[in-house]
Amino acid sequence: MKLVRYGAAGQEKPGILAPDGTLRDLSEHIPDITGSILLPESLQRLQKLDPTHLPLVEGDPRIGPCVAQVGKFICIGLNYSDHAAESGMDVPKEPVMFMKATSAICGPNDDVVIPRGAEKTDWEVELGVVIGKPAKYVTQAEALSHVAGYCVVNDLSERAFQLEGTGQWVKGKSADTFGPIGPWLVTSDEVPDPQALTLWLEVDGRQFQRGSTATMVFGVAHLVSYVSQFMSLQPGDIISTGTPPGVGLGQKPPVYLRPGNSIYLGIDGLGEQRQRVVPYS
């Protein structure tokens, strides 16, 4: 299934993408796409529905974040060896974890706002892993059974906030609009191998990133198991799994986002995002 949330910000409704590409409304069956809806038994009930019998959503509505009320937005740093190299950092011996504020989450095609005082705003296309079943101290063998599905994430970063001054990554990752997710939550049954996905990103028509999740240092099963050793994972939590090379910081000279830029990114089978970069006002 490809689950979608659509409508004005803060007023999104749940939907599903039908096989014919039309958007169908799920409001008669679920209130929203949140943690409890992502439990295995809830998803099984939704899978029994025939999308062609659901109300058709007319027009071209805004697409919202594919998951509502996210409890934790956990990110993994330097999880592609070639990205670590372009960042001038060593490949980690174990996953590097940091949090991104959930207030950064926005729709996949919403404007990206350059925060006040920013100098080095950067892009990062990433595979997002959405938890569907509580996970605590799970093994790698068990880990994928706790995943509801996957989505596209643009882990936007303000490098000056992240790496300069006190150098706290959470500061550079958490500005409003720095966490576009979606367009869809693609359930795990449609992604048989999360380590075989191509991901890419363009700015103003120039491709900067193109890679494969096959080259992750730590795969999805490893990451879910690893994170669960330090905190419980709850339905609706998101793990953003790191980015391949090609970020602005790694260009020679570095290239950063400016108002007026257009970002276009996606992951095969998980959809695409398009964002316009605007100044803070």
N, C-alpha and C positions, 0 to 999 in steps of 0.2 A: 504494500500500500504506500501511496504517497499522500501523507496528511499535510494539510495546509491551514493556515489561519489567514483570514482576509477581512478587510474593512479598515475603517479609520483607526488611527493609533489609539489604543486604550479601549476600543470598541470592537475588536476583532471577533469574528465568528469561526467556528471550526468547519473545515471542509475536507474534501478528498478529491484527488485528481482521478477522473474516470479513465478507462483504457483508451477512449477516443480523444483524450486530451481536454475534455470539458471539466470545469470546476463544478462540484456538486456540494450542496449544503448538508452538514451533519448535525445541525442544531437540534433536530428532533430526537437525536440519539445520545448526544453528549453535550455538556455545557461548554466545554473548551478542551483544548489539547494541553493537559497538565499532567502532573505526576501520576495521579491515580488512574488516569485513562491509559497510561503507558504500561501498566501491569500486564503480564502475559494474558491473563484471563480476559481483561478488557479489550486488548487488541484482537484476541480470538473472536470476540463477539462482533467487532467491527468488520473483520475479514469475512464474516458470513453475509454481510449486506451486499446487495447488488447496486453498485454506484449508479447504474443507468436508471434505477427507480427512485433515486433521490432528487430533490429539487435542483434544477439547473440554476447556477449563479449567472445572472446576465451581466453584460458589459465587461469592463476591464478594471475590477476593483484593485485597490492597493493590497499587496501581499505583506502580511505582518511577520514577525518572528515565528518560526514554526513550532516553538514550544513556549507556553506561558508559565509565569510564576516559577522560573528556574531558581532552584535553591542554591546551587553552587555552580560556578563557571570556572573550571579548573583548566589551566593551560600547561603544556609541556614545552619546555624550551630546548633549543639546539638538538632536535630529534632527527635531523638529517645531517649526516657528517659533512656534506659539502656546504650546507648552510652554516654550520659551526665554523668551518674554515673561512668563509667569506666574512664572518663576523669577528674573526681574529680570536676565536675561543676554542678551547680543546673540546673534543668529543667527550661528553660526560660518561662516567663509568656506570652511573645509574640515572634514571630520569630526573630532570630538573623540573620541579613543580612550582607554579605560582598561581595566584588567584587573579581573576579579572572581575571587576565589580559587575554585578548583574544589571545595574543601571546603565551599563554600556550597550546592552542588547537593543537592537532595532531591527526593522524589516530589511530584507535582502536588497531592496532597491531604494531605500530611504537615503536622503542626503547624508554625506559624511561631513561633520562640522569640525573644522580645524579649531582646537581649543585656544583660549586666550593665552598669549605668551608662547605659543608653540613655534618651533623653528625647524623641526626635523620629523615631520609626520610621515609614517611609512606604512606599507601594505604587507600582508602575509596571508596567502590562501592556505587554508588548513581543513583537514577532515575533522568534523565534529562527531563525537560519539555520545549518544543520548542513552542514559541509563533507564532501564525499564523495570528492573527488579532489584530490591535492596541488596547491596553487596558489602560484606564486611569479612575481611580475612579470606577472600576467595582465592583459589588456585588459578593458574593460567589455564588449566584444562576446563575449569568451570566458568571462566570469565565471560566468554561471549554469550553464554546463556543469560547473562544479566543485562545485555544490551538490547534496547528496544529498536534502535535504528541509528541512522547516520544523516548528517546534513553538511552543507557547505558553511564554513566560517571564514570571515575576513577578520583576522586578529590584528586590527589596526594598532599602531604603536607611535607614540611620540618619543623618539630616541633621546632627545635632550632630557626629558623628564625621567626616562628609564635608566640612562647610563651615566648621566652627569650629575653634579651635586651629590646628593646622598645615594644616588644610584639604586633606587628601589623600583623593580620592574612593575609592581602593581600601579605605581603612579603613572608610568608611561603607557599603560594598557587600558586604563579604566575611564577615559573621558566619555561623555555621552556620545553615542553613535559609533563607538569604537568596537562594537560587537555585532555586526550584521549576521544573522543566522537564517538559513533557509535557501531557496524558497520552500522546500519540502522537507519533512521528516520522512525519510525512506526507511520502511521497516526492514529489519535485519534479514528477513526471508528473501528479500530482493537483492541483498548484497552478500552473496555466498562467500566471498573472500575480500575482506576489507584491506588486505595487503596487495590488491591488484587493481588499484584505481589511479587513473591519470588526473592530475590537477594542474591548473594553469591560471595565469593572471596577466592582464594587459592594462596599461595606462595610456590613454589617448591613442589607442590602436597599436601600440608597441608592446610586444610580448616580452615581459620580464621574467616570468616564472613558468616553468613547465617541468613537471616531475612525476614521480610515481610513489604511491605509498609502499611499494615493494622495497624502497630504499630507506625506510625508517630505521633508525638505530634500534628503537624498541617498538614492537608492533602493538596493535590494539589490545590483544589478550594480555600481553605483558603489562601494559599501562593500567588497564582496569584492575588487574590483580595487585599491582604495585600500589596504586593510590588507595585501594581498599585496606591496605595494611596500616594506613595512617589515619584514615577517617572513613566513616561509613558513607557509602554512596546511596542516594535515594532516587526513586523514579523522578525523571525530569532533570536531574543533574546533567551537566554537559562537560565532557573532557575534550578540549581542543588539542590535537595531537602533534602540533609542530608544523613547520613550513619548509618546503624545499628551497634551494638557492634561488637568487634573483631578486632579493629585497632591495629597496633603495639604498640602505646602508652599505650594501656590498658592491655597489657600482663604483667605478673609478672614472671621475669623481662621484661621490654619492649623489643620488637623485631623490628628492623628497616631494611629497604632494603639495600642491598649491591650489588655491581657489580657482575653479574653472576646469580642473582636470576631470576626466571621466575614467572610472575603474570598471573593468569587466573581468569577471572571474568565474570559475566553475570547476566541477568535478564530474567526470563521466558517470552518468546514471543518477546523479544527485541534483542536477539542475545548475542554474547560472544566477549570478548576481550582477546588477549594474548600479553603480553609485556615482552621483555627482558630488564633487568636493566644493564646499562652500565655506566662507569665513564665519567665525563666531560673531553674533550680533546681539 
